[in-house]
Amino acid sequence: MTTATAALITQLQQSIARVIRGKDDAIQLALIALLARGHLLIEDVPGVGKTTLAHALAHSFHCSFQRIQFTSDMLPSDVIGISVFNQVDQQFEFKPGPIFANIVLADEINRTTPKTQSALLEAMNEAQVTMDNHTHPLPQPFMVLATQNPIEHHGTYPLPESQLDRFLLRIRIGYPSRESEKEILRSRVGPHAGATSDAVMEAGDVVAMQETVARVRVDDSLLDYALAIIERTRQTERLTLGVSPRGSLMLQRAAQARAFIEGRDFCLPDDFKQLVLPVFAHRLVVNTRYATTQKKSAQAEAILTEIIEATRVPL
């Protein structure tokens, strides 16, 4: 990584940190998702800054941004667009929906029906939308940043496994520390209340970084370590659904992005180990025979943690 690139990464982190106080880990994971060409799912209770983080990331570089507030009466056409008959040309004309943006905030994605949720599948996997036998590419970089309240809350539709598997990372922001919350309160007082993030780079800079991330070296021993964890998720009786091949690819891309952010052109074992939980946990389905009174997400994380601890880390 050049000095100029390292400076841009630092500025990007600092820009977001002015808005999201005391959550450096969440900020780093959001940047990892962006630079690894992935999508981010933020799951937490209302009011802890899920939407704020999405806005801060989108406004930290010059790009197009769209927010979709998902509700139970939304239709797929409200997301991807619609074909309208043009009386002048006597043919149908495609009117793009809000999905055609560099950063798309899918706010409260689990408040809409599975039919509308599925409208995102092609866009998230192939960065394109197909309508009336015509394929429309999405702008680059492209990232879906979705927020959702815990599924135990009323009025929510759990995301299906196929949808969850499209997200590179699932993170939680959590409540701020006492000092961080005090800073938040102070920043909201006065004539210039509310900090905002500044655009520190162009969309082209992000694309260039994504291409550099793809060239970060990964030793075979690290791939064997990741595959050992993956195979255990598929073999244990406590899980009915283990990690998919898409999940293994996403872990590698996330590890490369983490190494890049930390100024390295090669991955370390810690790059993989630290990302196993946020990359894999939401892809697992716990066997009902081993279900407990814990939340399903907590059960999956507990099982995955045991697998991580039982897998030897390469030296």
PATIMI-606906 format. One record per atom (N, C-alpha, C): residue in one letter; x, y, z. Coordinates in steps of 0.05 Angstrom, whole numbers, padded with zeros to 5 digits, always signed. Layout:
AXYZ/...
end
This chain:
M+00017-00024+00000/M+00000+00000+00000/M+00018+00025+00000/T+00011+00044-00018/T+00026+00069-00019/T+00019+00086+00005/T+00036+00106+00010/T+00031+00125+00031/T+00005+00140+00027/A+00000+00148+00001/A-00025+00162-00005/A-00050+00146+00000/T-00048+00120-00007/T-00071+00102-00002/T-00076+00099+00028/A-00054+00095+00043/A-00057+00092+00072/A-00069+00117+00084/A-00062+00140+00074/A-00073+00165+00084/A-00103+00167+00078/L-00111+00158+00055/L-00139+00158+00047/L-00156+00140+00066/I-00145+00116+00072/I-00158+00097+00089/I-00162+00110+00117/T-00141+00122+00127/T-00142+00135+00153/T-00162+00158+00154/Q-00163+00174+00133/Q-00182+00196+00131/Q-00211+00185+00130/L-00214+00162+00115/L-00241+00150+00113/L-00250+00141+00141/Q-00233+00127+00156/Q-00240+00118+00182/Q-00246+00141+00201/Q-00230+00162+00200/Q-00234+00185+00217/Q-00260+00200+00210/S-00266+00201+00184/S-00290+00215+00176/S-00315+00201+00187/I-00316+00175+00186/I-00338+00160+00197/I-00339+00161+00227/A-00315+00161+00240/A-00313+00161+00269/A-00323+00187+00281/R-00324+00208+00265/R-00335+00233+00276/R-00365+00231+00280/V-00378+00213+00266/V-00407+00209+00268/V-00413+00186+00287/I-00399+00164+00285/I-00403+00140+00301/I-00382+00140+00323/R-00388+00148+00347/R-00368+00151+00368/R-00364+00124+00382/G-00338+00118+00386/G-00331+00095+00403/G-00337+00068+00391/K-00340+00066+00364/K-00346+00041+00351/K-00327+00035+00329/D-00301+00035+00335/D-00280+00031+00315/D-00282+00004+00302/D-00290-00017+00318/D-00292-00044+00306/D-00314-00045+00285/A-00337-00033+00291/A-00359-00033+00272/A-00351-00017+00246/I-00336+00005+00250/I-00328+00020+00227/I-00308+00004+00210/Q-00290-00010+00222/Q-00271-00026+00207/Q-00285-00048+00191/L-00305-00061+00204/L-00319-00082+00190/L-00335-00071+00167/A-00346-00047+00170/A-00361-00035+00148/A-00342-00029+00124/L-00318-00020+00130/L-00299-00014+00109/L-00289-00040+00096/I-00287-00061+00112/I-00279-00088+00101/I-00300-00097+00081/A-00325-00094+00088/A-00347-00102+00069/A-00345-00086+00044/L-00341-00060+00045/L-00339-00043+00022/L-00316-00051+00004/L-00292-00054+00015/L-00268-00059-00001/L-00267-00088-00011/A-00282-00106+00002/A-00283-00134-00007/A-00305-00139-00028/R-00318-00117-00037/R-00340-00119-00056/R-00363-00135-00044/G-00368-00131-00018/G-00390-00146-00005/G-00412-00128+00005/H-00431-00140+00018/H-00454-00126+00029/H-00455-00130+00059/L-00466-00110+00073/L-00465-00110+00102/L-00493-00110+00114/L-00497-00128+00133/L-00523-00129+00148/L-00517-00120+00177/I-00531-00099+00185/I-00528-00089+00213/I-00553-00097+00228/E-00550-00114+00248/E-00573-00123+00263/E-00570-00114+00292/D-00590-00099+00301/D-00589-00089+00329/D-00615-00076+00336/V-00618-00070+00361/V-00643-00058+00371/V-00645-00029+00360/P-00669-00017+00359/P-00672+00010+00349/P-00656+00030+00365/G-00646+00050+00351/G-00634+00073+00364/G-00605+00073+00371/V-00590+00052+00361/V-00562+00050+00369/V-00543+00060+00346/G-00554+00069+00324/G-00538+00081+00303/G-00534+00065+00278/K-00552+00046+00272/K-00550+00029+00248/K-00552+00047+00223/T-00573+00063+00221/T-00577+00080+00198/T-00555+00101+00197/T-00547+00111+00220/T-00526+00132+00220/T-00500+00122+00209/L-00493+00097+00215/L-00468+00086+00204/L-00470+00084+00174/A-00494+00075+00164/A-00497+00073+00135/A-00494+00100+00121/H-00507+00121+00133/H-00504+00148+00121/H-00475+00157+00122/A-00462+00152+00144/A-00434+00162+00147/A-00416+00149+00126/L-00419+00123+00122/L-00403+00109+00102/L-00408+00119+00074/A-00434+00123+00067/A-00441+00132+00041/A-00431+00161+00035/H-00431+00177+00056/H-00423+00205+00052/H-00393+00209+00054/S-00378+00188+00059/S-00349+00190+00063/S-00334+00189+00036/F-00348+00184+00014/F-00335+00186-00012/F-00357+00195-00032/H-00348+00207-00054/H-00366+00218-00073/H-00379+00195-00089/C-00405+00191-00084/C-00419+00169-00097/C-00449+00175-00097/S-00464+00159-00112/S-00493+00161-00111/S-00503+00144-00088/F-00524+00155-00075/F-00534+00142-00051/F-00564+00142-00052/Q-00576+00119-00045/Q-00605+00117-00044/Q-00613+00102-00018/R-00634+00113-00006/R-00645+00099+00018/R-00672+00088+00012/I-00676+00063+00018/I-00702+00049+00014/I-00713+00042+00042/Q-00735+00054+00049/Q-00748+00048+00075/Q-00767+00025+00070/F-00760+00001+00078/F-00776-00023+00072/F-00801-00024+00091/T-00823-00029+00078/T-00848-00032+00093/T-00863-00057+00082/S-00884-00065+00096/S-00897-00090+00090/S-00913-00088+00063/D-00919-00064+00053/D-00934-00062+00029/D-00917-00055+00004/M-00891-00057+00007/M-00873-00052-00016/M-00875-00074-00036/L-00870-00068-00062/L-00869-00087-00083/L-00840-00088-00095/P-00833-00110-00108/P-00806-00111-00121/P-00800-00088-00140/S-00821-00079-00154/S-00817-00056-00172/S-00809-00031-00158/D-00816-00029-00133/D-00809-00005-00117/D-00779-00005-00111/V-00766-00027-00115/V-00737-00030-00110/V-00721-00029-00136/I-00728-00046-00155/I-00712-00049-00180/I-00721-00031-00202/G-00745-00021-00202/G-00755-00004-00223/G-00778-00017-00238/I-00787-00004-00259/I-00811-00013-00274/I-00809-00005-00303/S-00821-00021-00320/S-00823-00014-00349/S-00848+00001-00355/V-00845+00024-00368/V-00868+00042-00374/V-00870+00045-00405/F-00894+00043-00415/F-00898+00045-00444/F-00895+00074-00453/N-00877+00079-00472/N-00872+00106-00482/N-00889+00110-00507/Q-00908+00128-00504/Q-00927+00133-00526/Q-00914+00144-00551/V-00892+00159-00548/V-00878+00171-00571/V-00863+00149-00587/D-00847+00133-00572/D-00831+00112-00586/D-00847+00086-00591/Q-00870+00084-00579/Q-00887+00060-00581/Q-00872+00035-00572/Q-00858+00038-00550/Q-00844+00015-00538/Q-00841+00020-00508/F-00835-00002-00493/F-00832+00000-00465/F-00804+00012-00458/E-00804+00029-00438/E-00780+00042-00429/E-00775+00036-00399/F-00751+00027-00392/F-00745+00020-00365/F-00739+00044-00348/K-00753+00047-00326/K-00748+00068-00307/K-00734+00056-00282/P-00708+00062-00279/P-00692+00049-00257/P-00703+00056-00229/G-00702+00037-00211/G-00711+00041-00184/G-00687+00050-00167/P-00691+00053-00141/P-00670+00063-00123/P-00646+00044-00119/I-00649+00019-00129/I-00627+00000-00128/I-00603+00009-00145/F-00608+00027-00164/F-00587+00037-00182/F-00572+00060-00169/A-00555+00053-00150/A-00538+00072-00136/A-00513+00058-00126/N-00492+00073-00120/N-00468+00061-00110/N-00472+00048-00082/I-00484+00064-00064/I-00491+00054-00038/I-00521+00055-00034/V-00532+00031-00028/V-00561+00029-00024/V-00566+00022+00005/L-00580+00039+00020/L-00587+00033+00047/L-00615+00020+00047/A-00615-00005+00054/A-00640-00020+00056/A-00649-00020+00085/D-00663+00001+00092/D-00669+00006+00120/D-00692-00012+00130/E-00687-00026+00152/E-00707-00045+00164/E-00716-00065+00143/I-00697-00079+00131/I-00702-00097+00109/I-00721-00120+00116/N-00721-00127+00142/N-00739-00149+00150/N-00767-00141+00157/R-00774-00116+00150/R-00802-00107+00153/R-00818-00110+00127/T-00805-00119+00106/T-00819-00123+00081/T-00822-00153+00076/T-00839-00160+00057/T-00846-00188+00052/T-00823-00202+00038/P-00822-00229+00040/P-00801-00244+00025/P-00801-00239-00005/K-00825-00234-00016/K-00826-00228-00045/K-00810-00203-00052/T-00812-00182-00036/T-00797-00158-00041/T-00767-00161-00034/Q-00762-00176-00012/Q-00734-00182-00005/Q-00719-00196-00028/S-00733-00214-00042/S-00720-00229-00063/S-00713-00212-00087/A-00724-00187-00089/A-00717-00169-00111/A-00687-00161-00109/L-00675-00164-00086/L-00647-00157-00082/L-00627-00179-00089/L-00637-00203-00093/L-00619-00226-00096/L-00600-00223-00119/E-00610-00218-00143/E-00593-00216-00167/E-00575-00192-00165/A-00585-00170-00155/A-00569-00146-00152/A-00545-00150-00134/M-00550-00164-00111/M-00529-00168-00092/M-00508-00188-00101/N-00517-00208-00117/N-00499-00229-00125/N-00483-00223-00150/E-00497-00209-00169/E-00485-00205-00196/E-00482-00175-00203/A-00490-00157-00186/A-00488-00128-00191/A-00502-00121-00217/Q-00526-00132-00221/Q-00542-00126-00244/Q-00571-00132-00238/V-00589-00121-00255/V-00617-00125-00252/V-00628-00134-00279/T-00645-00155-00280/T-00657-00164-00304/T-00687-00157-00304/M-00695-00143-00325/M-00723-00135-00328/M-00732-00138-00357/D-00753-00153-00362/D-00764-00158-00389/D-00742-00168-00407/N-00726-00187-00398/N-00705-00200-00414/N-00682-00182-00421/H-00680-00159-00407/H-00658-00141-00411/H-00642-00139-00385/T-00616-00141-00387/T-00599-00139-00363/T-00587-00111-00361/H-00591-00099-00337/H-00581-00072-00332/H-00559-00073-00311/P-00535-00067-00318/P-00513-00067-00298/P-00516-00045-00277/L-00508-00050-00253/L-00509-00030-00232/L-00483-00014-00231/P-00484+00010-00221/P-00459+00026-00219/P-00439+00014-00200/Q-00413+00019-00206/Q-00392+00009-00189/Q-00377+00032-00175/P-00370+00029-00150/P-00375+00006-00133/P-00405+00004-00126/F-00413-00020-00119/F-00441-00024-00111/F-00442-00039-00084/M-00457-00029-00066/M-00459-00041-00039/M-00487-00038-00028/V-00498-00059-00018/V-00523-00058-00003/V-00516-00058+00027/L-00525-00038+00041/L-00521-00036+00069/L-00548-00038+00083/A-00555-00061+00093/A-00582-00065+00104/A-00581-00064+00135/T-00603-00054+00145/T-00607-00054+00174/T-00632-00071+00181/Q-00631-00083+00203/Q-00655-00098+00212/Q-00656-00099+00242/N-00680-00098+00253/N-00685-00102+00281/N-00685-00132+00286/P-00679-00141+00311/P-00679-00170+00317/P-00706-00181+00309/I-00706-00206+00299/I-00731-00218+00289/I-00751-00223+00310/E-00743-00222+00336/E-00762-00225+00358/E-00781-00201+00360/H-00774-00179+00347/H-00791-00155+00348/H-00816-00160+00330/H-00838-00146+00338/H-00863-00150+00323/H-00861-00137+00295/G-00876-00149+00276/G-00877-00138+00250/G-00853-00142+00232/T-00838-00164+00237/T-00815-00170+00221/T-00817-00197+00207/Y-00804-00199+00183/Y-00803-00223+00168/Y-00774-00233+00167/P-00769-00256+00179/P-00741-00266+00179/P-00730-00269+00151/L-00705-00260+00147/L-00692-00263+00121/L-00687-00292+00115/P-00693-00302+00091/P-00688-00330+00084/P-00658-00335+00082/E-00650-00360+00083/E-00622-00367+00081/E-00608-00357+00056/S-00623-00358+00033/S-00611-00349+00008/S-00604-00319+00009/Q-00621-00303+00023/Q-00616-00275+00026/Q-00593-00269+00045/L-00593-00283+00068/L-00571-00280+00087/L-00544-00287+00075/D-00543-00307+00058/D-00518-00316+00046/D-00506-00295+00028/R-00522-00276+00019/R-00511-00255+00001/R-00496-00234+00017/F-00500-00232+00043/F-00486-00212+00059/F-00459-00222+00067/L-00439-00206+00061/L-00411-00213+00069/L-00409-00214+00099/L-00419-00194+00113/L-00416-00192+00142/L-00443-00186+00155/R-00447-00196+00179/R-00468-00187+00196/R-00455-00176+00222/I-00462-00152+00229/I-00450-00140+00253/I-00471-00129+00271/R-00463-00124+00295/R-00480-00109+00315/R-00464-00085+00325/I-00478-00064+00329/I-00464-00039+00338/I-00463-00039+00369/G-00485-00046+00381/G-00486-00046+00410/G-00489-00018+00422/Y-00494-00017+00448/Y-00497+00008+00462/Y-00469+00021+00465/P-00468+00047+00464/P-00442+00061+00468/P-00433+00060+00497/S-00407+00064+00501/S-00397+00067+00528/S-00407+00093+00540/R-00404+00096+00566/R-00413+00120+00580/R-00400+00145+00568/E-00373+00144+00564/E-00359+00167+00553/E-00367+00173+00525/S-00371+00152+00508/S-00379+00157+00481/S-00406+00169+00479/E-00424+00159+00497/E-00451+00170+00496/E-00452+00199+00506/K-00434+00206+00524/K-00431+00233+00533/K-00422+00251+00510/E-00403+00241+00494/E-00394+00257+00470/E-00417+00260+00451/I-00434+00240+00447/I-00456+00241+00429/I-00475+00263+00439/L-00481+00264+00465/L-00499+00284+00475/L-00488+00312+00472/R-00462+00315+00477/R-00450+00342+00474/R-00450+00351+00444/S-00446+00332+00426/S-00444+00340+00397/S-00471+00348+00387/R-00493+00341+00401/R-00520+00348+00392/R-00530+00374+00404/V-00512+00389+00417/V-00520+00414+00430/V-00507+00438+00415/G-00521+00459+00411/G-00510+00483+00398/G-00521+00488+00371/P-00513+00510+00358/P-00523+00518+00332/P-00514+00499+00310/H-00491+00485+00313/H-00481+00467+00293/H-00483+00438+00303/A-00506+00431+00315/A-00509+00405+00327/A-00508+00383+00306/G-00495+00361+00314/G-00495+00337+00296/G-00471+00337+00277/A-00452+00320+00283/A-00428+00318+00265/A-00436+00303+00240/T-00422+00310+00218/T-00426+00297+00193/T-00400+00287+00182/S-00401+00266+00166/S-00377+00256+00153/S-00371+00271+00128/D-00345+00273+00121/D-00337+00288+00097/D-00328+00269+00075/A-00333+00275+00050/A-00324+00259+00028/A-00294+00262+00025/V-00279+00240+00027/V-00250+00242+00026/V-00238+00228+00001/M-00255+00216-00015/M-00245+00203-00040/M-00267+00200-00060/E-00259+00193-00084/E-00278+00189-00106/E-00286+00160-00108/A-00308+00155-00122/A-00317+00127-00126/A-00296+00111-00141/G-00281+00124-00159/G-00260+00110-00173/G-00238+00101-00155/D-00232+00116-00134/D-00212+00108-00115/D-00220+00083-00100/V-00246+00080-00094/V-00256+00056-00081/V-00253+00032-00099/V-00260+00035-00124/V-00257+00013-00144/V-00228+00004-00146/A-00210+00024-00147/A-00181+00017-00149/A-00172+00002-00124/M-00182+00010-00101/M-00174-00004-00076/M-00186-00033-00076/Q-00210-00036-00086/Q-00222-00063-00088/Q-00205-00081-00105/E-00195-00070-00127/E-00178-00086-00145/E-00151-00093-00131/T-00141-00075-00115/T-00116-00081-00101/T-00121-00102-00079/V-00144-00100-00066/V-00151-00120-00045/V-00151-00148-00057/A-00161-00151-00081/A-00163-00177-00094/A-00136-00189-00099/R-00115-00173-00099/R-00088-00183-00104/R-00072-00188-00078/V-00084-00184-00055/V-00070-00189-00029/V-00065-00219-00027/R-00040-00226-00020/R-00032-00254-00020/R-00044-00270+00003/V-00053-00295-00003/V-00064-00313+00017/V-00049-00339+00016/D-00035-00347+00037/D-00020-00372+00037/D-00039-00396+00038/D-00030-00418+00027/D-00047-00442+00027/D-00053-00452+00055/S-00035-00448+00074/S-00040-00456+00102/S-00065-00441+00113/L-00069-00416+00105/L-00092-00401+00115/L-00118-00411+00102/L-00116-00419+00077/L-00139-00431+00064/L-00147-00457+00077/D-00126-00473+00084/D-00132-00499+00098/D-00144-00494+00125/Y-00136-00473+00138/Y-00147-00466+00164/Y-00177-00459+00161/A-00183-00442+00142/A-00211-00434+00137/A-00228-00458+00129/L-00217-00476+00112/L-00232-00499+00103/L-00237-00519+00126/A-00218-00521+00144/A-00222-00538+00167/A-00246-00529+00184/I-00249-00503+00188/I-00272-00492+00202/I-00297-00497+00187/I-00296-00492+00161/I-00320-00496+00144/I-00330-00524+00144/E-00311-00543+00141/E-00319-00571+00141/E-00332-00580+00167/R-00323-00569+00189/R-00334-00576+00215/R-00363-00565+00217/T-00368-00542+00205/T-00396-00532+00206/T-00415-00550+00190/R-00404-00563+00169/R-00420-00581+00152/R-00423-00609+00164/Q-00405-00616+00182/Q-00405-00643+00193/Q-00419-00646+00219/T-00420-00625+00235/T-00432-00627+00262/T-00462-00631+00261/E-00472-00648+00279/E-00500-00653+00280/E-00516-00630+00292/R-00502-00612+00304/R-00516-00589+00317/R-00525-00568+00297/L-00516-00571+00273/L-00524-00552+00252/L-00537-00567+00229/T-00560-00557+00219/T-00572-00568+00196/T-00563-00555+00170/L-00550-00532+00172/L-00539-00519+00149/L-00512-00507+00156/G-00491-00516+00142/G-00465-00505+00147/G-00458-00483+00128/V-00432-00476+00127/V-00423-00454+00110/V-00422-00462+00081/S-00433-00446+00064/S-00433-00451+00035/S-00407-00444+00022/P-00402-00454-00003/P-00378-00445-00017/P-00376-00415-00021/R-00400-00402-00023/R-00399-00373-00025/R-00388-00361+00001/G-00395-00373+00023/G-00385-00364+00049/G-00355-00366+00051/S-00344-00388+00041/S-00315-00392+00043/S-00301-00371+00026/L-00312-00365+00002/L-00300-00344-00015/L-00302-00317-00002/M-00324-00311+00012/M-00327-00285+00025/M-00308-00282+00048/L-00303-00304+00062/L-00283-00302+00084/L-00256-00294+00073/Q-00248-00306+00051/Q-00222-00300+00039/Q-00221-00270+00031/R-00242-00261+00018/R-00243-00233+00009/R-00243-00214+00033/A-00257-00221+00054/A-00257-00204+00078/A-00230-00203+00091/A-00216-00226+00092/A-00190-00227+00104/A-00170-00210+00088/Q-00172-00211+00061/Q-00155-00195+00044/Q-00160-00165+00049/A-00186-00157+00052/A-00192-00129+00058/A-00181-00120+00085/R-00183-00138+00104/R-00172-00130+00131/R-00142-00126+00130/A-00128-00144+00116/A-00100-00141+00113/A-00093-00114+00098/F-00108-00108+00078/F-00104-00083+00063/F-00107-00059+00080/I-00129-00059+00096/I-00134-00036+00114/I-00112-00032+00134/E-00100-00054+00142/E-00078-00052+00162/E-00051-00048+00149/G-00051-00044+00122/G-00026-00036+00108/G-00009-00059+00099/R-00020-00083+00097/R-00005-00107+00088/R-00014-00116+00061/D+00004-00129+00045/D-00004-00141+00020/D-00004-00171+00023/F-00006-00181+00047/F-00009-00210+00053/F-00026-00213+00077/C-00039-00237+00079/C-00057-00242+00101/C-00043-00257+00123/L-00052-00253+00148/L-00042-00267+00172/L-00064-00284+00182/P-00058-00305+00199/P-00079-00322+00210/P-00100-00306+00225/D-00092-00283+00238/D-00111-00268+00253/D-00132-00254+00235/D-00125-00249+00210/D-00144-00237+00191/D-00168-00256+00187/F-00162-00281+00186/F-00183-00301+00182/F-00198-00306+00209/K-00183-00310+00230/K-00195-00318+00256/K-00214-00296+00266/Q-00206-00271+00263/Q-00223-00249+00274/Q-00248-00245+00258/L-00249-00255+00233/L-00272-00250+00216/L-00291-00275+00213/V-00283-00297+00225/V-00300-00321+00222/V-00328-00316+00233/L-00331-00305+00256/L-00357-00300+00268/L-00375-00281+00251/P-00365-00257+00245/P-00383-00239+00229/P-00388-00249+00201/V-00371-00265+00190/V-00375-00275+00162/V-00392-00300+00162/F-00389-00318+00182/F-00402-00344+00180/F-00428-00347+00197/A-00429-00333+00220/A-00451-00339+00239/A-00479-00337+00227/H-00484-00317+00211/H-00511-00313+00200/H-00517-00333+00178/R-00498-00349+00169/R-00503-00369+00148/R-00511-00397+00160/L-00508-00399+00186/L-00513-00425+00199/L-00542-00428+00208/V-00552-00453+00207/V-00579-00459+00218/V-00576-00481+00239/V-00585-00475+00263/V-00582-00493+00285/V-00603-00516+00283/N-00594-00540+00288/N-00612-00563+00288/N-00632-00560+00311/T-00657-00563+00306/T-00678-00559+00326/T-00675-00578+00350/R-00663-00601+00346/R-00658-00620+00368/R-00639-00609+00389/Y-00622-00590+00380/Y-00603-00579+00399/Y-00610-00550+00406/A-00633-00541+00398/A-00642-00514+00404/A-00645-00509+00434/T-00639-00485+00443/T-00642-00478+00471/T-00660-00453+00472/T-00662-00442+00496/T-00679-00418+00500/T-00664-00393+00490/Q-00639-00396+00483/Q-00624-00373+00472/Q-00635-00364+00445/K-00629-00340+00437/K-00636-00332+00410/K-00621-00349+00390/K-00633-00353+00366/K-00621-00370+00346/K-00593-00360+00338/S-00591-00334+00335/S-00565-00322+00327/S-00544-00328+00348/A-00551-00326+00374/A-00532-00331+00395/A-00524-00360+00396/Q-00543-00378+00390/Q-00536-00407+00390/Q-00516-00413+00368/A-00521-00402+00344/A-00503-00406+00322/A-00475-00395+00328/E-00473-00372+00340/E-00448-00360+00347/E-00433-00377+00368/A-00448-00388+00387/A-00435-00405+00408/A-00424-00430+00396/I-00438-00443+00378/I-00428-00467+00364/I-00404-00461+00348/L-00405-00438+00333/L-00383-00431+00316/L-00358-00424+00333/T-00362-00411+00356/T-00340-00405+00373/T-00326-00431+00383/E-00341-00451+00389/E-00329-00476+00397/E-00313-00489+00375/I-00323-00487+00350/I-00309-00497+00327/I-00283-00482+00323/I-00283-00456+00326/I-00259-00440+00323/I-00238-00448+00343/E-00247-00451+00368/E-00228-00458+00390/E-00216-00486+00386/A-00231-00504+00373/A-00221-00531+00369/A-00204-00534+00344/T-00202-00513+00328/T-00187-00515+00302/T-00160-00502+00306/R-00139-00516+00299/R-00112-00507+00303/R-00106-00484+00283/V-00095-00462+00295/V-00088-00439+00278/V-00060-00443+00267/P-00056-00439+00241/P-00029-00443+00229/P-00009-00422+00240/L+00015-00430+00243/L+00036-00412+00254/L+00052-00399+00231/
end
